[in-house]
Amino acid sequence: MITLSVIKADVGGYVGHSSMHPALIEKAQEKLSQALQSGILIDFKVMRCGDDLELIMTHNHGEDDERIHQLAWHVFEECTAVARKLKLYGAGQDLLADSFSGNVKGMGPGVAEMVIEERLSEPIVIFMADKTSAGSWNLPLYKAFADPFNTAGLVIAASLHGGFSFEIHDVKGHKKVTLNAPEEIYDMLAFMGSPSRYAVKAVYHRATGQVGAVSSTQRLSLVAGRYVGKDDPVCVVRCQGNFPAVGEVLEPFAFPQIVEGWMRGSHHGPFMPTSFAQCNPTRFDGPPRVIAAGFQLAEGKLIGPTDLFDDPAFDNARKQANDIADYLRRHGPFEPHRLPADEMEYTTMPEVMAKLGSRFQEIEADSRKAVHSGH
């Protein structure tokens, strides 16, 4: 059995929140190379999306392994030290604890892990996002694993006909539910359609129980109790065979859905699929970006990545995303560009409310209205 762990954190932006200094990637590669030589890891890749550092690791230790999580934490600490030396913005902002305590979950970094038995051919796509939230994978995962208009295999491939089960997390209520497609898709959509609260954690092939996808569902503001940055989630998807084809998994991103995040984590914006080289959110710290890294697993070795969105077939999605960005930006500080009031509670807005709180007064009953109501 092989464990694939993807653990990410924002340890410092260059410049602002737009990109990552090469020194941070070099430091991460150095530390993971040492772990590889010691035998803790089978293989690794260091990537980044925007200003988020992505550690992709394979090993034999299972999910939530203390050694792997401690390794990731130490890498983030070392990179944070480099970021502070370079005076990068938001150095170590996703490290919400002073020291490691057995598992990075609940400490700031995002985590997506799966334990699999390698197939004869094991294609995997790792999606990495910046300037958006954990629920942003809901629509793509629904379309890839439950929508026959997106995934032809649900109709014409016998191996997919039994459908998939979706593990959905209530990230505010700290509960989870598993629902089955296709017979429970209406119930699924009742929850998945509210991505600010409900996020798809995993998808399973119902006939075999094989895991098909996992995502990071950590909500950074809920962990910290205040706004410290957006979640910038990751999602790992297995492809082919009992799962949708690579092209079916990528197809949902041809539609730049509206997601929350963007500037100060306080706005809605289009989810723009880009190449690795173009995942630098600069316009209004955005729009939100997503990249797709394709790998073949071979005895735990990560063969790749291929840059799957580096394809002119996604040019129209990028153009549409820019058009949507133009339209939304013209709203300025007004909804629906800015998040609704209940979601603004998890941004920097409470600081403004606290400043003006004493100036708010109770509204007295309108005596004229009371008179009219008596007639």
Secondary structure, 3 states (H helix, E strand, C coil): CEEEEEEEECCCECCCCCCCCHHHHHHHHHHHHHHHHHCCCCEEEEEEECCEEEEEEEECCCCCCHHHHHHHHHHHHHHHHHHHHCCCECCCCCCCCCCCCCCCCCCCCEEEEEEECCCCCEEEEEEEEECECHHHHHHHHHHHHHCCCCCCHHHHCHHHCCCEEEEEEECCCCEEEEEECCCCHHHHHHHHCCCCCEEEEEEEECCCCCEEEEECCCCHHHHHCCCCCCCCCEEEEECCCCCCCHHHHHHHHHCCCEEEECHHHCEEEECEECCHHHCCCCECCECCEEEEEEEEEECCEEEEEEECCCCHHHHHHHHHHHHHHHHHHCCCCCCCCECCHHHHCCCCHHHHHHHHHHHCCCCCCCHHHHHHHCC
